Amino acid sequence: MIENLAIFPMYRPPKSSAQTSLFCSLEEQLNRKHPLYVLANKIDWNKFETEFSKRFDDKMGAPNKPIRLMTGLIILKHIRNVSDESVVEQFQENAYYQYFCGERFFSTEQPCDPSELVHFRHMIGEAGMDMILKESILVNDDHDKQGPTGCGTAFRKDSPTREP
């Protein structure tokens, strides 16, 4: 009976250590075909940085959080049709959200207090929100020509918001 048993080599883990991936950037770890990864690389983030930074003056001071982070959270909020609280919570759990918002490494920290999104929207005003909308439409038009990114037309002018 024992003669019929095949001998299989013992499993050995790969020589590369899991600890080295602990220090890899999100860009190195994430799937480059994921819709949010693709979308993050299509959006002209510098456009928002340039325009929104003009809205700060010596009296107001610099924003507490990076403009890319706050703009990204607003876009994600509308794409996913969730509340400020929910998008902030999901950011903590989702590496793609973090990459989309400009983070280089994964963090389990809350990116901001949800109320900071309200203040940011107030600071950029309706013109800033329209600018975000126009960029998302431009990206979606490009998406329609080049193939799906999975984000479709979820960010529309008539999409419901749950702002406090």
C-alpha positions as CSV (number, residue, x, y, z in Angstrom):
1,M,0.0,0.0,0.0
2,I,2.7,2.5,0.9
3,E,4.4,1.9,-2.4
4,N,1.5,3.7,-4.3
5,L,1.8,6.9,-2.3
6,A,3.3,9.8,-4.3
7,I,5.8,11.9,-2.5
8,F,5.2,15.6,-2.8
9,P,7.8,18.2,-1.8
10,M,7.1,20.1,1.3
11,Y,5.7,23.6,0.7
12,R,8.2,26.4,1.2
13,P,7.2,30.0,1.3
14,P,8.8,32.3,-1.3
15,K,12.2,33.8,-0.2
16,S,10.9,37.3,-0.4
17,S,9.8,38.6,2.9
18,A,6.3,39.9,3.5
19,Q,7.9,42.6,5.6
20,T,9.4,44.3,2.5
21,S,5.9,44.8,1.0
22,L,5.0,46.6,4.2
23,F,7.0,49.6,3.1
24,C,5.9,49.6,-0.6
25,S,3.9,52.5,-1.9
26,L,0.3,52.1,-2.8
27,E,1.2,52.6,-6.4
28,E,3.4,49.5,-6.2
29,Q,0.8,47.3,-4.5
30,L,-2.5,48.2,-6.2
31,N,-4.0,46.8,-9.4
32,R,-3.4,49.4,-12.1
33,K,-6.6,48.3,-13.9
34,H,-8.9,49.1,-10.9
35,P,-11.4,51.9,-11.8
36,L,-10.3,54.2,-9.1
37,Y,-6.6,53.8,-9.9
38,V,-7.3,54.6,-13.6
39,L,-9.5,57.5,-12.7
40,A,-6.9,59.0,-10.3
41,N,-4.4,59.1,-13.1
42,K,-6.8,60.7,-15.6
43,I,-7.9,63.7,-13.4
44,D,-5.9,66.9,-13.7
45,W,-5.3,67.4,-10.0
46,N,-3.0,70.4,-10.6
47,K,-6.0,72.3,-12.0
48,F,-7.7,72.1,-8.6
49,E,-4.6,72.9,-6.6
50,T,-3.9,76.0,-8.7
51,E,-7.5,77.3,-8.6
52,F,-8.4,76.4,-5.0
53,S,-5.1,77.7,-3.6
54,K,-6.1,81.2,-4.9
55,R,-9.0,81.2,-2.5
56,F,-6.7,81.3,0.5
57,D,-5.3,84.6,1.6
58,D,-3.2,85.9,4.5
59,K,-6.3,86.2,6.7
60,M,-7.6,82.7,6.1
61,G,-4.3,80.9,6.1
62,A,-3.4,77.7,4.3
63,P,-5.9,74.8,4.3
64,N,-5.5,72.2,7.1
65,K,-5.5,69.3,4.7
66,P,-4.1,68.9,1.1
67,I,-6.4,70.2,-1.6
68,R,-6.0,66.9,-3.5
69,L,-7.2,65.0,-0.4
70,M,-10.3,67.1,0.1
71,T,-11.1,67.3,-3.6
72,G,-10.7,63.5,-3.9
73,L,-13.0,62.9,-1.0
74,I,-15.7,65.1,-2.5
75,I,-15.4,63.2,-5.8
76,L,-15.6,59.8,-4.0
77,K,-18.5,61.0,-2.0
78,H,-20.5,61.8,-5.2
79,I,-19.3,58.7,-7.1
80,R,-20.4,56.4,-4.3
81,N,-23.4,58.6,-3.3
82,V,-22.6,58.5,0.4
83,S,-22.4,61.0,3.3
84,D,-19.4,62.9,4.4
85,E,-19.1,60.6,7.4
86,S,-19.3,57.5,5.3
87,V,-16.6,58.6,2.8
88,V,-14.2,59.5,5.6
89,E,-14.8,56.1,7.2
90,Q,-14.4,54.2,3.9
91,F,-11.2,56.1,3.3
92,Q,-9.6,54.4,6.3
93,E,-10.5,51.0,5.0
94,N,-9.8,51.4,1.3
95,A,-6.4,51.6,-0.3
96,Y,-7.9,52.6,-3.6
97,Y,-9.6,55.6,-1.9
98,Q,-6.3,56.6,-0.4
99,Y,-4.4,56.3,-3.7
100,F,-7.2,58.3,-5.4
101,C,-6.8,61.1,-2.9
102,G,-3.0,61.3,-3.3
103,E,-1.7,59.2,-0.5
104,R,1.5,57.3,-1.1
105,F,1.2,54.8,1.7
106,F,-1.7,53.0,3.4
107,S,-2.9,54.5,6.6
108,T,-5.6,53.4,9.1
109,E,-6.0,57.0,10.3
110,Q,-9.0,59.1,9.6
111,P,-8.0,61.6,6.8
112,C,-10.1,64.5,8.3
113,D,-13.1,65.2,10.4
114,P,-16.2,64.9,8.2
115,S,-17.1,68.5,9.1
116,E,-13.9,69.6,7.3
117,L,-15.5,68.6,4.0
118,V,-18.3,71.0,4.8
119,H,-15.8,73.8,5.4
120,F,-13.9,72.9,2.2
121,R,-17.1,73.0,0.1
122,H,-17.9,76.4,1.6
123,M,-14.4,77.6,0.9
124,I,-14.4,76.6,-2.8
125,G,-18.0,77.7,-3.2
126,E,-20.4,76.8,-6.0
127,A,-17.8,77.7,-8.6
128,G,-15.4,75.2,-7.2
129,M,-18.0,72.5,-7.0
130,D,-18.8,73.2,-10.7
131,M,-15.2,72.9,-11.5
132,I,-15.0,69.5,-9.9
133,L,-18.2,68.5,-11.8
134,K,-16.8,69.7,-15.2
135,E,-13.5,67.8,-14.7
136,S,-15.4,64.7,-13.8
137,I,-17.6,65.1,-16.9
138,L,-14.4,65.6,-19.0
139,V,-12.9,62.4,-17.6
140,N,-16.2,60.5,-18.1
141,D,-16.3,61.7,-21.7
142,D,-12.8,60.4,-22.2
143,H,-13.9,57.2,-20.4
144,D,-16.7,56.7,-22.9
145,K,-14.2,57.0,-25.8
146,Q,-11.5,54.7,-24.3
147,G,-13.6,52.1,-22.5
148,P,-15.0,51.6,-19.0
149,T,-13.3,52.6,-15.8
150,G,-16.2,51.4,-13.7
151,C,-17.0,55.0,-12.5
152,G,-19.4,55.7,-15.4
153,T,-21.5,58.8,-15.0
154,A,-22.2,58.5,-11.3
155,F,-20.9,62.0,-10.8
156,R,-23.7,64.1,-12.3
157,K,-24.9,67.6,-11.6
158,D,-28.3,66.1,-10.5
159,S,-26.7,63.5,-8.2
160,P,-28.1,63.7,-4.7
161,T,-25.9,65.0,-1.9
162,R,-26.1,64.5,1.8
163,E,-24.4,67.6,3.0
164,P,-25.2,68.6,6.6
